[in-house]
Amino acid sequence: MPDTRHPTDAQQIASAVDPGWVDAFVLEARLRDVPGERIGDALAEIDAHCRDSGEPAHVAFGDPAAYARTVAETFPTPRPRWWPHLAPLAVELAGMTTVITAVGEIARGGDVTLTWGHLAMLAVVAAGCGLLARGADRLLELIVRRPLVAAVAVGAGVTAALVPSALLLRIEAPIAHLPAPAALGAGLLLLATGVGADVVLGRRGRTADPVVGPREEAAPQRVSMLLPWTVLAWTAIGSVVVAVIGAGSGG
């Protein structure tokens, strides 16, 4: 059967190079934090050499991963900034938690009580996001190279965050009592802020770095809404569950 797959942007730049070699080169370059523009320049140089010399890329440049590491060494790049990915998510999660809590209290006819346990849990979540931001590039490399080990590591990390969070929530010392509708409004505002930040950062290119060839401009990137829609879906599901439970207990 003929191959009906569409070539990637990188494969189009280096159309004279074996697609498998190109994919391996791009993957390693991405793991080494090489910008998309520099990857495109390197691919154009590789493509031109292969066209002029008639040599395949694996003969002229050797192993694609090793050559990508060479490119990375000759083009030092700053550490990637993961906060543009994680900060909106943290705000969305805070909004989700607030909305679900407020909906439950509205169903029970009570107020939302802000406790020191809530603040401590938020501090743990913020610290976890900070650690993830610092080690996200290494985690990504681990996921690509050793997915089973990465799955175990992620599971251990999530457990390490959830256990203290659950324990901290048991600290019931109150700080303030808020009317449930006001808390619901605040939660919806947090959700809207997080989703809006995701969209704005995506449109400004802060969360995208496409591979482009020399003298090419990056095509407008479609902003991915998968993560925000997932958070909104879980917010809706959680709200329905606590509303049903609250209505039952209130009756």
Secondary structure as GFF3:
##gff-version 3
##sequence-region A 1 251
A	DSSP	alpha_helix	9	13	.	.	.	ID=ss1
A	DSSP	alpha_helix	19	31	.	.	.	ID=ss2
A	DSSP	alpha_helix	36	53	.	.	.	ID=ss3
A	DSSP	alpha_helix	57	60	.	.	.	ID=ss4
A	DSSP	alpha_helix	64	74	.	.	.	ID=ss5
A	DSSP	alpha_helix	83	108	.	.	.	ID=ss6
A	DSSP	beta_strand	112	115	.	.	.	ID=ss7
A	DSSP	alpha_helix	116	145	.	.	.	ID=ss8
A	DSSP	alpha_helix	147	168	.	.	.	ID=ss9
A	DSSP	beta_strand	174	178	.	.	.	ID=ss10
A	DSSP	alpha_helix	180	203	.	.	.	ID=ss11
A	DSSP	alpha_helix	226	250	.	.	.	ID=ss12
###
